[in-house]
Amino acid sequence: MTAVADAKKGLATNLRHMIDEADHMLASAADSGDQAFEAVRHQFSDQVRHMRARLDDVEDAAVHRARRAARAANQAVHEHPYGAIGVAAAVGLLVGLLAARR
């Protein structure tokens, strides 16, 4: 879980930094000519592409972890089917009791 939390924290920091830089670049581009604005737009586009790549990496890592967890759960159920049935029944009973209270 700490790797995921670190990735989220780093991603949030990078997004804030990108937004701050974009705000600064757009403010400076408004003061200058069209050619400078085009250069700033190009820099901003590069930053957006970079952040999309980072988001894709984080998403791929999350999918990989989810698949690994699903394989582990599948293996545990196959190794202990009666325990899995018992846990599922207990969770179903708990959910039913909570739903009946409302």
C-alpha positions as CSV (number, residue, x, y, z in Angstrom):
1,M,0.0,0.0,0.0
2,T,2.8,2.4,0.6
3,A,4.0,2.3,-3.0
4,V,0.5,3.2,-4.1
5,A,0.3,6.0,-1.6
6,D,3.7,7.3,-2.6
7,A,2.7,7.2,-6.3
8,K,-0.5,9.1,-5.5
9,K,1.4,11.7,-3.5
10,G,4.0,12.1,-6.2
11,L,1.4,12.3,-8.9
12,A,-0.5,15.0,-7.0
13,T,2.7,16.9,-6.5
14,N,3.6,16.7,-10.1
15,L,0.1,17.8,-11.2
16,R,0.2,20.8,-8.9
17,H,3.6,21.7,-10.2
18,M,2.4,21.4,-13.8
19,I,-0.6,23.6,-13.1
20,D,1.5,26.2,-11.4
21,E,4.0,26.2,-14.4
22,A,1.1,26.4,-16.9
23,D,-0.4,29.3,-15.0
24,H,3.0,31.1,-15.0
25,M,3.6,30.3,-18.7
26,L,0.2,31.4,-19.8
27,A,0.5,34.7,-17.8
28,S,3.9,35.4,-19.4
29,A,2.6,34.5,-22.8
30,A,-0.3,36.9,-22.5
31,D,2.3,39.7,-22.0
32,S,4.4,38.7,-25.1
33,G,3.8,38.3,-28.8
34,D,2.3,35.4,-30.7
35,Q,5.5,33.6,-31.3
36,A,6.3,33.5,-27.6
37,F,2.7,32.2,-26.9
38,E,3.3,29.4,-29.4
39,A,6.4,28.4,-27.6
40,V,4.6,28.4,-24.3
41,R,1.8,26.4,-25.8
42,H,4.3,23.8,-27.1
43,Q,5.9,23.5,-23.6
44,F,2.5,23.1,-22.0
45,S,1.6,20.4,-24.5
46,D,4.8,18.5,-23.7
47,Q,4.1,18.7,-20.0
48,V,0.6,17.3,-20.5
49,R,2.0,14.5,-22.6
50,H,4.5,13.7,-19.8
51,M,1.8,13.7,-17.2
52,R,-0.4,11.4,-19.3
53,A,2.5,9.0,-19.6
54,R,2.9,9.1,-15.8
55,L,-0.8,8.5,-15.2
56,D,-0.6,5.5,-17.6
57,D,2.3,4.1,-15.7
58,V,0.4,4.4,-12.4
59,E,-2.7,2.9,-13.9
60,D,-0.6,0.0,-15.3
61,A,0.9,-0.7,-11.9
62,A,-2.5,-0.6,-10.3
63,V,-3.9,-3.1,-12.8
64,H,-0.9,-5.4,-12.3
65,R,-1.4,-5.3,-8.5
66,A,-5.2,-6.0,-8.9
67,R,-4.5,-8.9,-11.2
68,R,-1.9,-10.3,-8.8
69,A,-4.4,-10.0,-5.9
70,A,-7.1,-11.7,-8.0
71,R,-4.8,-14.6,-8.8
72,A,-3.9,-15.0,-5.1
73,A,-7.5,-14.9,-4.1
74,N,-8.4,-17.5,-6.8
75,Q,-5.6,-19.7,-5.6
76,A,-6.7,-19.4,-1.9
77,V,-10.2,-20.3,-2.8
78,H,-9.1,-23.4,-4.8
79,E,-6.8,-24.5,-1.9
80,H,-9.5,-23.9,0.8
81,P,-13.0,-24.1,-0.8
82,Y,-14.9,-24.7,2.4
83,G,-13.3,-21.8,4.2
84,A,-14.1,-19.6,1.2
85,I,-17.7,-20.7,1.3
86,G,-17.8,-20.0,5.1
87,V,-16.4,-16.5,4.6
88,A,-18.8,-15.8,1.8
89,A,-21.7,-16.9,3.9
90,A,-20.6,-14.8,6.8
91,V,-20.2,-11.7,4.6
92,G,-23.6,-12.4,3.0
93,L,-25.2,-12.7,6.4
94,L,-23.6,-9.5,7.6
95,V,-24.6,-7.5,4.5
96,G,-28.2,-8.9,4.9
97,L,-28.4,-7.9,8.5
98,L,-27.1,-4.4,7.7
99,A,-29.5,-4.1,4.8
100,A,-32.5,-5.2,6.9
101,R,-31.7,-2.5,9.5
102,R,-32.5,0.2,6.9
